[in-house]
Amino acid sequence: MRFVRPVVAKAQFLVEEARKRWAAFGDLWRRSLQLRVVVSTLALSSAVVFVLGMVLQMQITNQLLSTKDEAAVRQAMASRALIQSDLVGLNPGPDSVQTRFTSAINKLAVGGSGTDATTAGAGAFEPVLADGLGSAGAGRVPFVGKLEDVPRALRDMVENGAEGTQIHTVQRDGTPTTLFVVGLPISTSARSMQLYLIFPLTAEQRTAEVVQSTLAVGGIVLLILLALIANLVTRQVVRPVRQAAEVAERFADGTLHERMHVVGEDDVARLAESFNEMAESIQAQFKQLEEFGQLQRRFTSDVSHELRTPLTTVRMAADVLHASREQFPAGLARSTELLVDELDRFESLLGDLLEISRLDAGVEELTAEQVDIRVLARRAHDSVRAIATTAGSPVVLDLPDSELTAELDSRRVERILRNLLANAIDHGEGQPVELTMRGNDDAVAITVRDHGVGLRQGEAELVFSRFWRADPSRNRRTGGTGLGLSISLEDARLHGGWLEAWGEPGHGAVFRLTLPRRHGEEVRESPLPLAPAIALEPVAVVEEPVVADELDEVELTPEEITWQPAEPVDGAPAEKSADEVSEEVR
């Protein structure tokens, strides 16, 4: 009993000491940036070294096994070719089978088994010959060699006439031994036999162990060096940072005249100078910032309220006037239609500005899914059909006969095609607009060509600029905002694709959209050329007007139709509501 009390007291003292040291370490961890940087660097470096070591070990092991696999299969092929002629015409008797098998095995062992430059890397092996369809007394299968080391699954596969390999572990002399077994069938006129070559993987295991130990030692040394370097670097940085922290604490307490001491001309001195300039600026503008913050909050609240209310009121009044326009005189009814059209255009401009701001901020995300791109082209064609009829520019679709699917955001791609078609109709000078679609295993390309005024030199790069127009004085039919092509370019980049332009005066313009068929893959080549083959003669002008029957050249099934609001068109009939369109589809 007298020996127990000192032991218990000693244990209590050790526990209390450990608790105190742990509390001290926790306090040091919270207060010391240098300790956290060193420990964090060591922890992250350990993770990196561990992952890198595992990857290197796996790569080396896989390379060893791959090399062994190829060499062993070549060795097995050569061995089968060497002994196959000796097993032709084998008698069905057990003694004859056993004798011929022994002779063939000896030939492989003595004759070198056809070893050459291609099979030398296979290493030592143990051949096994077996007759899976025969028997030798008491139902035993005639064989020569260590057939028990061949896995049962591989034997079943080879007996059924297939070739195969398998890595198998067996017990030899009380120790586990890993084997690489290659099995090949040997077909003769009399019967079917099996050849197995057993390759011990002892050398490969030793190599893997050496690599593993080398990586472990190198990783430990690297971690020690990284810890020393991190400690040295952080010590040089932490000391002036601590001084700056003390000054900043006093500055935050209200001592706005507190400044850091500037010593020398190095980066720390520049830090002190910058801190002092910042403190002076903060001190001078503190009250101004408070007043500006209050003004900004009041301005944001007032503007959002003042804009939301009149816009909603104007839209409601315009809708009421537009619904009753048949009761007004012709001039007033036309003014009502123009008012609604301009409101639609204003809302479209706000929507485009919001979309382009989101794209600039990088907050847009794709909702990729498998889509038949031909359906998107038909929908885009259907949405611009009214302005195409007004402009006298028929849209000719050249689509693949079979389904062409890709993993993309259907809303964005359809918007790109709609913008390209509307732009081509605007500049098509009343001539046909051609939409061509082609695809390969990696990408899909869509070209939209018009035969209008074309693009002058250097305008192919400017056409995607925001609010840029080749000829601002031209009469536009789509009521565009000048942001459509810019948004289309950003949508194409979000998909990892391209949107390019080509044009020449008098030969029209071509816009080519190239998208990957699988989301996240890189596009290397477009299935369609950008520049068309320009004929020597001038482009013929289509004089025949577009008749109503041409509107039915592309038909959509009810499953393919998705209602999209058409762009406002001056002088065109009023658009149908979503309920009316849905009723027609039903």
PyMOL commands that set and color helices and strands:
alter all, ss='L'
color gray80, all
select helices_A, chain A and resi 4-31+33-83+85-87+94-114+120-122+147-149+152-159+202-252+267-323+325-327+330-361+373-383+385-391+410-426+459-462+484-494+548-552+578-585
alter helices_A, ss='H'
color red, helices_A
select strands_A, chain A and resi 126-130+143-144+164-172+175-187+192-200+369-372+395-398+405-408+433-439+443-450+498-504+508-516
alter strands_A, ss='S'
color yellow, strands_A
deselect
rebuild
show_as cartoon
